[in-house]
Amino acid sequence: MTRGSTTIRRAKPTITDAEAIISVGRPVFEITFGHLTPPDELKSMLDGIYNVESVLTDLNDPFKVFFLALMNERVVAYSQLTIGGVSELSCLQNYKNYIKLGKIYVDVNHHGSGVSRTLMENTLNEAKRMGYANIYLTVYGENDRAKRFYEKFGFDKIGETQFTIGKRVVTDWVMLAPLQ
Ligand SMILES: CC(C)(COP(=O)(O)OP(=O)(O)OC[C@H]1O[C@@H](n2cnc3c(N)ncnc32)[C@H](O)[C@@H]1OP(=O)(O)O)[C@@H](O)C(=O)NCCC(=O)NCCS
């Protein structure tokens, strides 16, 4: 799908796509969440998450679907849906037929540019096309920019959960949107 100069495509289980995800994800994670954990812990955590082998494992996982947003043929953002399973989150117990938005990360130079909107719309449409009635996510409770972004797409807070980053436990919001 292309809108303006942004193209969205599903990621493939290739080294090229794994490296593209790392090139966006690692710096975005560092800038957004780096203050929550000491630098040495942060580095070992990022090394563990953002390496080609680990990302390739995720790209080959049938329960994880990645979408890439490209501008001028360069990947500037990605999103990821997690399919299947019943969540252990108690606030989801009254909901059925849901999918999880596992991630949406946009290169900082493209925040506020509309890339995130195009990628989110595409991701929500794909979730709908797969037949899901609801989509949920967890977001760090103090990530005000992301929370505002999600609200623009109809997500509402339905509960809270704990998230461990390094040795620190923080509170995440659980947000859900109907897929109509
Ligand atoms: C979250 C993310 C995908 C949103 O994309 P974006 O292009 O920045 O989003 P937008 O600019 O369209 O929307 C952000 C909204 O938050 C608002 N905002 C910006 N900074 C804010 C702040 N500190 N507090 C509250 N709202 C804020 C913006 O004004 C905008 O709202 P508006 O359209 O009503 O004016 C992107 O910022 C990102 O990748 N962030 C880092 C990774 C991350 O946090 N991912 C999500 C959690 S896993």
The ligand as an ORCA input file, in Angstrom:
! r2SCAN-3c Opt
* xyz 0 1
  C       4.211      6.498     19.258
  C       4.534      6.883     17.818
  C       4.404      5.673     16.915
  C       3.508      7.932     17.361
  O       3.853      8.418     16.100
  P       3.955     10.015     15.878
  O       4.218     10.273     14.446
  O       4.933     10.533     16.854
  O       2.449     10.419     16.279
  P       1.634     11.760     15.978
  O       2.568     12.925     15.899
  O       0.705     11.497     14.836
  O       0.711     11.821     17.277
  C       1.247     12.059     18.540
  C       0.267     12.923     19.318
  O       0.799     13.127     20.637
  C       0.916     14.519     20.878
  N       2.069     14.687     21.714
  C       3.359     14.887     21.387
  N       4.117     14.952     22.484
  C       3.289     14.783     23.540
  C       3.467     14.754     24.943
  N       4.675     14.876     25.490
  N       2.369     14.566     25.723
  C       1.142     14.402     25.189
  N       0.907     14.420     23.854
  C       1.982     14.609     23.052
  C       1.050     15.158     19.509
  O       0.678     16.525     19.551
  C       0.061     14.302     18.716
  O      -1.292     14.639     19.003
  P      -2.164     15.572     18.023
  O      -2.143     14.914     16.663
  O      -3.515     15.572     18.658
  O      -1.493     16.914     18.022
  C       5.970      7.483     17.694
  O       6.024      8.697     18.440
  C       7.037      6.536     18.205
  O       7.519      5.687     17.463
  N       7.458      6.718     19.458
  C       8.568      5.942     20.047
  C       8.211      4.470     20.222
  C       6.946      4.315     20.999
  O       6.703      4.964     22.017
  N       6.101      3.391     20.493
  C       4.827      3.096     21.105
  C       4.940      2.371     22.368
  S       5.400      0.708     22.187
*
